[in-house]
Amino acid sequence: MLRNFKSYILVGLLSTTMTVFVACSKKTAKTPTPPAPQSKKDEPTNTPPNLAKPIVLMISIDGFRHDYLELHAKQTENLNRIAKQGLRTESMRPTFPSLTFPNHTTLVTGRPAGRHGIVSNTFFDESYKDKEETAEREDKYSPFGTDAKGSVNDPKWYLAEPIWVLARNAGMVTAICYWVGSEVPFGGKLPDHVVKYGSIGGEDKEEKEVDKVITWLELADTKRPHFIGLYFSEVDHQGHTKGTTSVEVAKAIEKIDKAIGRLDKYIDEKKLPVNILIMSDHGMQDLDKEKFVAVGDLVDLSAFTVGDTGGVMNLYTKNDSKVEKTFNDLKKVEKDNHFIAYKRGDKQLETHGYDDPNRVGDIVLVAELPYYLKNKITGPHGNVATHGWNPSDAKNKSMHAFFIAKGPNIKKGVTGPTFDNIHVFPFAMRILGLESKGLGREGTEEALAPYLESMN
């Protein structure tokens, strides 16, 4: 009966609409007024001194381990070709901890995680108490993370300006198709062109992302971006859910390799002055279900809020009196449970640049790979592979990322040793003709300078 009533109403509305349309159509028709031409004065343009400068295209393949070029050689024909034509390093050492948000921020700022603000994927800050937090969080720090009310695009969390801000301030057009922080309004401004994360979907999303970059490269010299960022997520996703040697990871790599190959071919055919820097944020380690450690079963953590779990675990508390006892309890059980406990400010953490006084946990637990730290174990773990362990530990090479590069300003057919990813930022800045010294960044031009062709 209700369905018939809805149909009756719908027919009535359609009839009324058609009657009005016919009546209106009997009047003298007017030629539609064409839309006013878009104003050109507000379109982003490169300032004259920048027109002759090179272009940097920075590409991140999330979760692409340093040895995937060999492990998945059949699926990386284009990436291996680019590596042979230009530069390939043995590996690239991520910043501590080897997680996505900290490392993507390091790559574009030249600062370690404890000094650019993004100390983990999920963390808290005792100096930001959000008054709008729900009751269940009212005793905790203000949270950062993908589930924390838009925090990932809030500029208060980011303590170092990324390369696209510096390039734009220098008069260069900038464009980003996904990158951590690219939707953050630094100084109230976004990149000149920005694609919102997740807005491109479908089975061919990698090709669509490359299409977007090509549309930017097709712009006239005055409008063509000089810094472009491009990010691919699927290798990381499939690595987590299916494992490092899975068919799914191989397929994800093959799609991205094909898309990058097409982009590289376009750049070569058009003879564009583009330097392609291709990298990842971290590696990937297959998990052993027998090597999970429930820290909350070893020590009372009821006074603490737990940040990210896994290879590194940050513990936060508002009750400072609980820190010393809990820390001492953890030290008693750490050896037998394959982790080391540190208090915030420990010199060992400082050596990794992990020394933010408000965002690093009151206690930081660092696991021995492949042991995985959790508060409690309540059921099967969702992932079969992950990352996050200390990338500076010589035994943790599986956490290392990869780095290859090709372009008119990069030497051809060269290889290099492992380096720290803080040095990518000054390398890209140097190619753009921008000064990175004096910015207070830990990355240095000298680290990757041997791979540059002589530049004026």
For each residue, the residues with C-beta under 8 A, 3 or more apart:
1: 4 5
2: 5 6
3: 6 7
4: 1 7 8
5: 1 2 8 9
6: 2 3 9 10
7: 3 4 10 11
8: 4 5 11 12
9: 5 6 12 13
10: 6 7 13 14
11: 7 8 14 15
12: 8 9 15 16
13: 9 10 16 17
14: 10 11 17 18
15: 11 12 18 19
16: 12 13 19 20
17: 13 14 20 21
18: 14 15 21 22
19: 15 16 22 23
20: 16 17 23 24
21: 17 18 24 25
22: 18 19 25 26
23: 19 20 26
24: 20 21 27
25: 21 22 29
26: 22 23
27: 24
28:
29: 25
30:
31:
32:
33:
34:
35:
36:
37:
38:
39: 42 43
40: 43
41:
42: 39
43: 39 40 223
44: 173 192 193 223
45: 173 222 223
46: 50 51 171 172 173 221 222 223 224 226
47: 50 51 171 172
48: 51
49: 53 171
50: 46 47 53 170 171 172 226 433
51: 46 47 48 221 222
52:
53: 49 50 172 226 432 433
54: 226 273 274 275 407 408 409 431 432 433
55: 217 224 225 226 227 228 272 273 274 275
56: 226 227 228 274 275 277 428 431 432
57: 213 228 230 267 274 275 276 277
58: 107 108 163 227 228 229 230 277 279 424 428
59: 229 230 231 232 260 276 277 278 279
60: 104 107 179 229 230 231 232 279 280 281
61: 64 232 235 253 256 278 279 280
62: 100 231 232 233 235 236 237 280 281
63: 235 236 237 239 240 280 281 282 283 284 387
64: 61 68 235 236 253 280 401 402
65: 68 71 239 244 280 283 284 398 400 401 402
66: 90 91 92 280 283 397 400 401 402
67: 70 71 91 402
68: 64 65 71 72 76 235 253 402
69: 72 73 76 79 80 83 88 402
70: 67 73
71: 65 67 68 244 245
72: 68 69 75 76 249 250 253 254
73: 69 70 76 80
74: 77 250
75: 72 250 251 253 254 257
76: 68 69 72 73 79 80 253 254 257
77: 74 80 81 257 261
78: 81 82 257 258 260 261 264
79: 69 76 82 83 257 260 278 404
80: 69 73 76 77 83 84
81: 77 78 84 85 261
82: 78 79 85 86 260 264 276 278 404 406
83: 69 79 80 86 87 88 404 406
84: 80 81 88 413
85: 81 82 406 412 413
86: 82 83 276 404 405 406 407 410 411 412 413 414
87: 83 403 404 405 406 410 411 414 415 416 451
88: 69 83 84 402 403 404 414 415 416
89: 92 402 403 404 415 416 417 418 419
90: 66 415 416 417 418
91: 66 67 397 400 401 402 403 418
92: 66 89 279 280 400 401 402 403 418 419 420 421 424
93: 391 392 400 401 418 419 420 421
94: 98 103 106 281 282 283 391 399 400 401 421
95: 98 102 103 106 112 113 352 353 391 420 421 422
96: 112 113 114 312 352 353 354 390 391 392
97: 102 113 120 308 311 312 354 388 389 390 391
98: 94 95 103 281 282 283 311 387 388 389 390 391 399
99: 102 103 120 121 281 282 308 312 387 388
100: 62 103 104 121 180 236 281 282
101: 104 105 118 120 121 152 180
102: 95 97 99 105 106 113 116 118 119 120 121
103: 94 95 98 99 100 106 107 113 281 282 401 421
104: 60 100 101 107 108 179 180 181 231 281
105: 101 102 108 109 111 113 116 117 118 158 160 162 180 181
106: 94 95 102 103 109 110 111 112 113 116 421 422 425
107: 58 60 103 104 279 281 421 424 425
108: 58 104 105 162 163 164 179 181 229 425
109: 105 106 116 160 161 162 163 425 441
110: 106 160 422 423 424 425 426 436 439 441 442 443
111: 105 106 115 116 160 353 422 441 442 443
112: 95 96 106 115 116 352 353 354 422 442
113: 95 96 97 102 103 105 106 116 118 119 120 353 354
114: 96 119 349 352 353 354 355 356 359 360
115: 111 112 159 160 353 355 356 442
116: 102 105 106 109 111 112 113 158 159 160
117: 105 157 158 159 160 356 359
118: 101 102 105 113 144 157 158 180 181
119: 102 113 114 123 314 354 356 359 360
120: 97 99 101 102 113 123 307 308 312 314
121: 99 100 101 102 145 146 308
122: 143 144 145 146 147 148 307 308
123: 119 120 143 144 145 307 308 314 359 361
124: 140 141 142 143 144 305 307 316 359
125: 128 141 142 144 157 358 359
126: 129 141 316 318 358
127: 358
128: 125 141 142 156
129: 126 133 141 142
130: 133 142 143 149
131:
132: 149
133: 129 130 137 138 140 142
134: 137 138
135: 138
136:
137: 133 134 140 143
138: 133 134 135
139: 318
140: 124 133 137 143 305 316 318
141: 124 125 126 128 129 305 316 318
142: 124 125 128 129 130 133
143: 122 123 124 130 137 140 148 151
144: 118 122 123 124 125 148 151 152 157 359
145: 121 122 123 148 151 152
146: 121 122 152
147: 122
148: 122 143 144 145 151 152
149: 130 132
150: 153 154
151: 143 144 145 148 154 157
152: 101 144 145 146 148 157 180 184
153: 150 183 184 185
154: 150 151 157 184
155: 158 184 185 186
156: 128
157: 117 118 125 144 151 152 154
158: 105 116 117 118 155 161 162 181 184 186
159: 115 116 117
160: 105 109 110 111 115 116 117 441
161: 109 158 165 166 186
162: 105 108 109 158 165 166 181 186
163: 58 108 109 166 167 227 425 428 429 432
164: 108 167 168 174 176 182 191 227 229
165: 161 162 168 169 186 187 189
166: 161 162 163 169 170 429 434 439
167: 163 164 170 172 174 226 227 432 434
168: 164 165 171 172 173 174 189 191 192
169: 165 166
170: 50 166 167 432 434
171: 46 47 49 50 168
172: 46 47 50 53 167 168 225 226 227 432
173: 44 45 46 168 192 193 223 224 225 226
174: 164 167 168 191 192 193 225 226 227 228
175: 191 192 193 194 213 216 225 227 228 229
176: 164 179 182 191 193 194 195 228 229 230
177: 195 200 209 212 213 228 229 230 231
178: 182 195 197 209 229 230 231 233
179: 60 104 108 176 182 229 230 231
180: 100 101 104 105 118 152
181: 104 105 108 118 158 162 184
182: 164 176 178 179 190 191 194 197 229
183: 153 190 194 196 197
184: 152 153 154 155 158 181 190
185: 153 155 188 189 190
186: 155 158 161 162 165 189
187: 165
188: 185
189: 165 168 185 186
190: 182 183 184 185 194
191: 164 168 174 175 176 182 194 229
192: 44 168 173 174 175 225
193: 44 173 174 175 176 216 225
194: 175 176 182 183 190 191
195: 176 177 178 199 200 209 212
196: 183 199
197: 178 182 183
198: 201
199: 195 196
200: 177 195 205 208 209 212
201: 198 205
202: 205 208
203:
204: 207 208
205: 200 201 202 208 209 234
206: 209 210 232 234 255 256 258 259
207: 204 210 211 258 259 262
208: 200 202 204 205 211 212
209: 177 178 195 200 205 206 212 213 230 232 259
210: 206 207 213 214 230 259 260 262 263
211: 207 208 214 215
212: 177 195 200 208 209 215 216
213: 57 175 177 209 210 216 217 228 230 263
214: 210 211 217 218 263 266
215: 211 212 218 219
216: 175 193 212 213 219 224 225 228
217: 55 213 214 224 225 228 266 267 270 272 274
218: 214 215 224
219: 215 216 223 224 225
220: 223 224
221: 46 51 224
222: 45 46 51
223: 43 44 45 46 173 219 220
224: 46 55 173 216 217 218 219 220 221
225: 55 172 173 174 175 192 193 216 217 219 228
226: 46 50 53 54 55 56 167 172 173 174 432
227: 55 56 58 163 164 167 172 174 175 428 432
228: 55 56 57 58 174 175 176 177 213 216 217 225
229: 58 59 60 108 164 175 176 177 178 179 182 191
230: 57 58 59 60 176 177 178 179 209 210 213
231: 59 60 62 104 177 178 179
232: 59 60 61 62 206 209 235 256 259
233: 62 178 236 237
234: 205 206 237 238 252 255 256
235: 61 62 63 64 68 232 238 239 249 252 253 256 280
236: 62 63 64 100 233 239 240 284
237: 62 63 233 234 240 241 252
238: 234 235 241 242 246 248 249 251 252
239: 63 65 235 236 242 243 244 246 249 284 385
240: 63 236 237 284 383 384 385 386
241: 237 238 248 382 383 384
242: 238 239 246 247 248 249 384 385
243: 239 246 249 286 384 385
244: 65 71 239 249 284 285 286 385
245: 71 249 286
246: 238 239 242 243 249 250
247: 242 250 251
248: 238 241 242 251 252
249: 72 235 238 239 242 243 244 245 246 252 253
250: 72 74 75 246 247 253 254
251: 75 238 247 248 254 255
252: 234 235 237 238 248 249 255 256
253: 61 64 68 72 75 76 235 249 250 256 257
254: 72 75 76 250 251 257 258
255: 206 234 251 252 258 259
256: 61 206 232 234 235 252 253 259 260
257: 75 76 77 78 79 253 254 260 261
258: 78 206 207 254 255 261 262
259: 206 207 209 210 232 255 256 262 263
260: 59 78 79 82 210 256 257 263 264 278
261: 77 78 81 257 258 264 265
262: 207 210 258 259 265 266
263: 210 213 214 259 260 266 267 276
264: 78 82 260 261 267 268 276 406
265: 261 262 268 269
266: 214 217 262 263 269 270
267: 57 217 263 264 270 272 274 276
268: 264 265 271
269: 265 266
270: 217 266 267
271: 268
272: 55 217 267
273: 54 55 407 408
274: 54 55 56 57 217 267 407 408
275: 54 55 56 57 405 406 407 408 409 410 431
276: 57 59 82 86 263 264 267 405 406 407
277: 56 57 58 59 403 405 424 427 428
278: 59 61 79 82 260 402 403 404 405
279: 58 59 60 61 92 107 401 402 403 404 421 424
280: 60 61 62 63 64 65 66 92 235 283 401 402
281: 60 62 63 94 98 99 100 103 104 107 401
282: 63 94 98 99 100 103 387 388 391 399 400 401
283: 63 65 66 94 98 280 387 391 397 398 399 400 401
284: 63 65 236 239 240 244 385 386 387 398
285: 244 369 370 385 386 387 389 398 399
286: 243 244 245 370 384 385
287: 291 370 372 381 383 384 385 386
288: 291 370
289: 292 380 381
290:
291: 287 288 338 370 371 372
292: 289 371 372 374 377 381
293: 298 337 338 339 367 371 372 373 374
294: 297 298 374 375 376 377
295: 298 299 301 313 330 337 339 365 373 374 375
296: 299 300 301 374 375 376
297: 294 376 377
298: 293 294 295 329 330 333 337
299: 295 296 326 329 330 333
300: 296 303 326 329
301: 295 296 304 306 315 326 375
302:
303: 300 317 319 322 326
304: 301 315 316 317 322 326 362 363
305: 124 140 141 315 316 317
306: 301 309 313 314 315 316 375
307: 120 122 123 124 313 314 315 316 361
308: 97 99 120 121 122 123 312 313 314 388
309: 306 313 372 373 374 375
310: 313 367 372 373 386 387 388 389
311: 97 98 366 367 369 372 373 386 387 388 389 390 399
312: 96 97 99 120 308 364 365 366 367 373 388 389 390
313: 295 306 307 308 309 310 339 361 364 365 367 373 374
314: 119 120 123 306 307 308 360 361 363 364 365
315: 301 304 305 306 307 326 361 362 363 364 365
316: 124 126 140 141 304 305 306 307 361 362
317: 303 304 305 320 322 323 326 362
318: 126 139 140 141
319: 303 322 323
320: 317 323 362
321: 324 325
322: 303 304 317 319 325 326
323: 317 319 320 326 327 343 362 363
324: 321 327 328
325: 321 322 328 329
326: 299 300 301 303 304 315 317 322 323 329 330 363
327: 323 324 330 331 341 343 363
328: 324 325 331 332
329: 298 299 300 325 326 332 333
330: 295 298 299 326 327 333 334 341 363 365
331: 327 328 334 341
332: 328 329
333: 298 299 329 330 336 337
334: 330 331 337 339 340 341 365
335:
336: 333
337: 293 295 298 333 334 371
338: 291 293 367 368 371
339: 293 295 313 334 365 366 367 368 371 373
340: 334 365 366
341: 327 330 331 334 363 364 365
342: 346 348 349 363 364 365 366
343: 323 327 346 362 363 364
344: 349 357 360 361 362 363 364
345: 349 350 355 357
346: 342 343 349 350 364
347: 350 351
348: 342 351 352
349: 114 342 344 345 346 352 354 355 360 364
350: 345 346 347 353 354 355
351: 347 348
352: 95 96 112 114 348 349 390 392
353: 95 96 111 112 113 114 115 350 442
354: 96 97 112 113 114 119 349 350 360 364
355: 114 115 345 349 350 360
356: 114 115 117 119 359 360
357: 344 345 360
358: 125 126 127
359: 114 117 119 123 124 125 144 356
360: 114 119 314 344 349 354 355 356 357 364
361: 123 307 313 314 315 316 344 364
362: 304 315 316 317 320 323 343 344
363: 304 314 315 323 326 327 330 341 342 343 344
364: 312 313 314 315 341 342 343 344 346 349 354 360 361
365: 295 312 313 314 315 330 334 339 340 341 342 373
366: 311 312 339 340 342 389 390
367: 293 310 311 312 313 338 339 371 372 373 389
368: 338 339 371
369: 285 311 389 390 393 395 396 398 399
370: 285 286 287 288 291 389
371: 291 292 293 337 338 339 367 368
372: 287 291 292 293 309 310 311 367 381 386
373: 293 295 309 310 311 312 313 339 365 367
374: 292 293 294 295 296 309 313 377
375: 294 295 296 301 306 309
376: 294 296 297
377: 292 294 297 374
378:
379:
380: 289
381: 287 289 292 372
382: 241
383: 240 241 287 386
384: 240 241 242 243 286 287
385: 239 240 242 243 244 284 285 286 287
386: 240 284 285 287 310 311 372 383
387: 63 98 99 282 283 284 285 310 311 399
388: 97 98 99 282 308 310 311 312 399
389: 97 98 285 310 311 312 366 367 369 370 393 396 399
390: 96 97 98 311 312 352 366 369 393 396 399
391: 93 94 95 96 97 98 282 283 396 399 400
392: 93 96 352 396
393: 369 389 390 396
394: 397
395: 369
396: 369 389 390 391 392 393 399
397: 66 91 283 394 400
398: 65 283 284 285 369
399: 94 98 282 283 285 311 369 387 388 389 390 391 396
400: 65 66 91 92 93 94 282 283 391 397 418
401: 64 65 66 91 92 93 94 103 279 280 281 282 283 421
402: 64 65 66 67 68 69 88 89 91 92 278 279 280
403: 87 88 89 91 92 277 278 279 419 421 424
404: 79 82 83 86 87 88 89 278 279
405: 86 87 275 276 277 278 410 451
406: 82 83 85 86 87 264 275 276 410
407: 54 86 273 274 275 276 410 431
408: 54 273 274 275 453
409: 54 275 431 452 453 455
410: 86 87 275 405 406 407 431 451 452 453
411: 86 87 414 450 451 452 453
412: 85 86
413: 84 85 86
414: 86 87 88 411 451
415: 87 88 89 90
416: 87 88 89 90 419 448 450 451
417: 89 90
418: 89 90 91 92 93 400
419: 89 92 93 403 416 423 447 448
420: 92 93 95 423 443 447
421: 92 93 94 95 103 106 107 279 401 403 424
422: 95 106 110 111 112 425 441 442 443
423: 110 419 420 426 427 443 444 447 448
424: 58 92 107 110 277 279 403 421 427 428 443 448
425: 106 107 108 109 110 163 422 428 429 436 441 443
426: 110 423 429 430 436 437 441 443 444 445 447 448
427: 277 423 424 430 431 443 445 447 448 451 452
428: 56 58 163 227 277 424 425 431 432
429: 163 166 425 426 432 434 435 436 445
430: 426 427 433 434 436 445 449 452 455
431: 54 56 275 407 409 410 427 428 452 455
432: 53 54 56 163 167 170 172 226 227 428 429
433: 50 53 54 430 455
434: 166 167 170 429 430
435: 429 438 439
436: 110 425 426 429 430 439 441 443 445
437: 426 445
438: 435
439: 110 166 435 436
440:
441: 109 110 111 160 422 425 426 436
442: 110 111 112 115 353 422
443: 110 111 420 422 423 424 425 426 427 436 447
444: 423 426 447
445: 426 427 429 430 436 437 448 449
446: 449
447: 419 420 423 426 427 443 444
448: 416 419 423 424 426 427 445 451 452
449: 430 445 446 452
450: 411 416
451: 87 405 410 411 414 416 427 448
452: 409 410 411 427 430 431 448 449 455
453: 408 409 410 411
454:
455: 409 430 431 433 452
456:
